[in-house]
Amino acid sequence: MPARPRPGGEACERGTSAAAARGEHTHSEPPVPGPRPVDGRPVIRRASVRRQVLDALRTALVAGELEPGEVYSAPALGERFGVSATPVREAMQHLAQEGAVEVVPNRGFRVVVRGARELAELTEVRALIEIPVMMRLARTVPAERWVELRPLAEATVLAASSGCPAVYAESDRAFHRGVLALAGNEQLARVAEDLHRRAQWPLVDGRVSHGRADLLADATEHTALLEALIAQDLVLVQQLVREHVAGAA
């Protein structure tokens, strides 16, 4: 059985080519994201189905294939992924808890409409959390620990070069997760990643806000930040973190 698709891979290649699907109590729906079955076989393995569906839905959300304001039914999405509606509903309920979608009784799940104000608020909260933590780490973490994070920073540049926001989003979070893990505070890391993930969702028009050049510029800031941390340049660290968090919006 084929492995599930790499998050963001097919999603970014398909663009708007996904076919419309019919859902429960819905005459028509917008294009449903997700890979088509290959040779009649589901592309999603049965093991850890809900996690794989959740990952695929998150990828489609970041890629802009789950459009803000549109309603998607679990049976239609399940058919698209080659699974039953149950793991799709479970994954969608998880996304509802995160604030990405909302339940529409007897129809499915509506992708939440979000605007610039919400994104600005997320940016402010991220700055309030990440800047003081990063400054503390800059003073206390030895240079060799920062050097160990270079592969994560380089991975974001490689991901950005793909031009796919979904691929980059995952790599971007991995880098920030690695940095904040040095604080040794699991609750902080969890809250910070949740805020980061929400900041990556597309805006109300459904368009992905960053092109390849923007992604590469953002990724390059990771490398610059690491160099400043290695040098313990506190002024530069504060400036880069502030600009990086604001630029991610």
C-alpha positions as CSV (number, residue, x, y, z in Angstrom):
1,M,0.0,0.0,0.0
2,P,1.5,3.4,-0.9
3,A,2.7,5.7,1.8
4,R,0.7,8.8,2.5
5,P,1.7,11.9,0.5
6,R,4.3,14.2,1.9
7,P,2.5,17.1,3.6
8,G,2.1,20.0,1.2
9,G,3.5,18.2,-1.8
10,E,0.5,17.2,-3.9
11,A,-1.5,19.9,-2.2
12,C,0.6,22.7,-3.7
13,E,0.9,21.0,-7.1
14,R,-2.8,20.6,-7.5
15,G,-3.7,24.2,-6.9
16,T,-7.3,24.7,-7.8
17,S,-7.6,21.5,-9.9
18,A,-9.4,19.5,-7.2
19,A,-12.8,18.2,-8.4
20,A,-16.0,19.3,-6.6
21,A,-17.6,16.7,-4.3
22,R,-21.1,16.3,-3.0
23,G,-21.6,16.2,0.8
24,E,-24.4,15.4,3.2
25,H,-27.3,17.9,2.9
26,T,-25.2,20.0,0.5
27,H,-26.1,20.4,-3.2
28,S,-22.5,21.4,-4.1
29,E,-19.3,22.1,-2.3
30,P,-16.0,23.9,-3.2
31,P,-13.1,21.7,-4.4
32,V,-12.2,19.2,-1.7
33,P,-8.5,19.0,-0.9
34,G,-6.6,15.7,-0.6
35,P,-4.9,13.2,-2.9
36,R,-6.9,10.9,-5.2
37,P,-6.7,7.2,-4.7
38,V,-4.0,5.5,-6.7
39,D,-5.1,2.4,-8.7
40,G,-8.2,2.2,-6.6
41,R,-6.2,2.0,-3.3
42,P,-6.5,4.5,-0.5
43,V,-3.5,6.8,-0.3
44,I,-3.9,7.0,3.5
45,R,-2.8,4.0,5.5
46,R,-5.2,2.6,8.1
47,A,-2.7,2.9,10.9
48,S,-3.0,6.2,12.7
49,V,-5.7,7.2,10.2
50,R,-7.0,10.1,12.2
51,R,-3.5,11.6,12.6
52,Q,-2.8,11.3,8.9
53,V,-6.2,12.9,8.1
54,L,-5.5,15.7,10.5
55,D,-2.1,16.3,9.0
56,A,-3.6,16.3,5.5
57,L,-6.3,18.7,6.5
58,R,-3.8,21.0,8.2
59,T,-1.7,21.0,5.0
60,A,-4.8,21.8,2.9
61,L,-5.7,24.6,5.2
62,V,-2.3,26.3,5.0
63,A,-2.1,25.7,1.2
64,G,-5.4,27.6,0.9
65,E,-7.4,24.6,-0.4
66,L,-9.8,24.7,2.5
67,E,-11.4,28.0,1.7
68,P,-12.5,30.4,4.5
69,G,-16.2,30.5,4.9
70,E,-16.9,27.3,2.9
71,V,-18.5,24.2,4.4
72,Y,-17.0,20.8,3.9
73,S,-18.7,17.5,4.8
74,A,-17.0,14.6,6.5
75,P,-18.3,12.0,4.0
76,A,-17.0,14.0,1.0
77,L,-13.6,14.5,2.6
78,G,-13.5,10.9,3.6
79,E,-14.2,9.8,0.1
80,R,-11.5,12.0,-1.1
81,F,-9.0,10.5,1.3
82,G,-10.2,6.9,0.9
83,V,-11.3,6.6,4.5
84,S,-14.6,6.5,6.3
85,A,-16.3,9.7,7.5
86,T,-15.5,8.9,11.2
87,P,-11.7,9.8,11.3
88,V,-12.5,12.9,9.2
89,R,-15.1,14.0,11.8
90,E,-12.6,13.3,14.6
91,A,-9.9,15.3,12.8
92,M,-12.3,18.2,12.1
93,Q,-13.4,18.2,15.7
94,H,-9.7,18.6,16.6
95,L,-9.4,21.5,14.2
96,A,-12.6,23.0,15.7
97,Q,-10.9,23.0,19.2
98,E,-7.9,24.8,17.6
99,G,-10.3,27.4,16.1
100,A,-9.6,26.5,12.5
101,V,-13.2,25.4,11.7
102,E,-16.6,25.5,13.3
103,V,-19.3,22.9,13.3
104,V,-22.3,23.4,11.0
105,P,-25.1,21.1,12.2
106,N,-26.3,18.6,9.6
107,R,-23.9,19.9,7.0
108,G,-20.3,19.6,8.1
109,F,-17.6,22.0,9.1
110,R,-17.0,25.6,8.0
111,V,-13.5,27.0,7.7
112,V,-13.3,30.0,10.0
113,V,-13.1,33.4,8.4
114,R,-10.2,35.4,9.8
115,G,-8.9,38.8,9.0
116,A,-5.9,41.1,9.5
117,R,-6.9,42.0,13.0
118,E,-6.8,38.5,14.3
119,L,-3.4,38.0,12.7
120,A,-2.1,41.2,14.3
121,E,-3.3,40.0,17.7
122,L,-1.6,36.6,17.2
123,T,1.6,38.4,16.2
124,E,1.5,40.6,19.3
125,V,1.0,37.6,21.6
126,R,3.8,35.7,19.9
127,A,6.1,38.6,20.4
128,L,5.2,38.9,24.1
129,I,6.1,35.2,24.6
130,E,9.0,34.7,22.2
131,I,11.1,37.8,22.6
132,P,11.7,37.6,26.4
133,V,12.3,33.8,26.2
134,M,14.7,34.2,23.4
135,M,16.6,37.0,25.2
136,R,17.0,34.7,28.2
137,L,18.2,31.9,26.1
138,A,20.7,34.2,24.3
139,R,22.3,34.9,27.7
140,T,22.4,31.4,29.0
141,V,22.6,28.8,26.2
142,P,26.2,28.0,25.0
143,A,27.1,28.5,21.4
144,E,27.5,24.8,20.7
145,R,23.8,24.2,21.4
146,W,22.8,26.9,18.9
147,V,25.2,25.3,16.3
148,E,23.2,22.1,16.7
149,L,20.1,23.8,15.4
150,R,21.7,24.8,12.1
151,P,20.3,21.8,10.2
152,L,16.8,22.9,11.2
153,A,17.5,26.4,9.9
154,E,18.9,25.0,6.7
155,A,15.9,22.8,6.3
156,T,13.6,25.9,6.3
157,V,15.6,27.4,3.4
158,L,15.2,24.2,1.5
159,A,11.5,24.1,2.3
160,A,11.1,27.7,1.3
161,S,12.7,27.0,-2.1
162,S,9.8,24.7,-2.9
163,G,7.5,27.7,-3.0
164,C,4.9,25.7,-1.2
165,P,3.5,27.4,2.0
166,A,2.4,24.1,3.5
167,V,5.8,22.5,3.2
168,Y,7.5,25.7,4.6
169,A,5.0,26.0,7.4
170,E,5.9,22.6,8.8
171,S,9.7,23.3,8.6
172,D,9.2,26.8,10.1
173,R,7.4,25.4,13.1
174,A,10.1,22.7,13.6
175,F,12.8,25.4,13.8
176,H,10.9,27.5,16.3
177,R,10.0,24.4,18.3
178,G,13.7,23.4,18.4
179,V,14.7,26.9,19.7
180,L,12.0,27.2,22.3
181,A,12.7,23.6,23.5
182,L,15.9,24.9,25.0
183,A,13.8,26.8,27.5
184,G,12.8,23.5,29.1
185,N,9.2,24.6,29.5
186,E,6.8,22.2,27.7
187,Q,3.8,24.3,28.4
188,L,5.4,27.4,26.8
189,A,6.5,25.4,23.8
190,R,3.0,24.0,23.4
191,V,1.3,27.4,23.6
192,A,3.9,29.0,21.3
193,E,3.4,26.4,18.6
194,D,-0.4,26.7,18.8
195,L,-0.1,30.4,18.2
196,H,2.4,29.9,15.4
197,R,0.2,27.3,13.7
198,R,-2.8,29.7,13.8
199,A,-0.7,32.5,12.4
200,Q,0.0,30.4,9.4
201,W,-3.7,30.0,8.3
202,P,-4.7,31.9,5.2
203,L,-6.7,35.2,5.5
204,V,-10.4,35.7,4.6
205,D,-9.8,35.8,0.9
206,G,-8.4,32.3,1.0
207,R,-5.2,33.2,-0.8
208,V,-1.8,32.2,0.6
209,S,-0.2,35.4,1.7
210,H,3.4,34.4,1.0
211,G,5.1,33.6,-2.3
212,R,8.4,31.9,-2.8
213,A,10.5,35.0,-2.4
214,D,8.7,35.8,0.9
215,L,9.3,32.3,2.2
216,L,13.0,32.4,1.3
217,A,13.4,35.8,3.0
218,D,11.6,34.5,6.1
219,A,13.8,31.3,6.1
220,T,17.0,33.4,5.8
221,E,16.1,35.2,9.0
222,H,16.4,31.9,10.9
223,T,20.0,31.6,9.8
224,A,20.7,35.2,10.8
225,L,19.1,34.7,14.2
226,L,21.2,31.6,14.9
227,E,24.4,33.5,14.1
228,A,23.3,36.4,16.4
229,L,22.6,33.8,19.2
230,I,26.0,32.1,18.7
231,A,27.7,35.5,19.0
232,Q,25.5,36.5,22.0
233,D,24.6,39.8,20.3
234,L,21.6,40.6,22.5
235,V,20.7,43.8,20.7
236,L,20.6,42.0,17.3
237,V,18.8,39.0,18.7
238,Q,16.0,41.2,20.0
239,Q,15.7,43.1,16.8
240,L,15.7,39.9,14.6
241,V,13.1,38.1,16.7
242,R,10.8,41.1,16.7
243,E,11.1,41.6,13.0
244,H,10.8,37.9,12.3
245,V,7.6,37.4,14.3
246,A,6.1,40.5,12.7
247,G,7.2,39.5,9.2
248,A,5.6,36.0,9.6
249,A,2.2,37.8,9.5
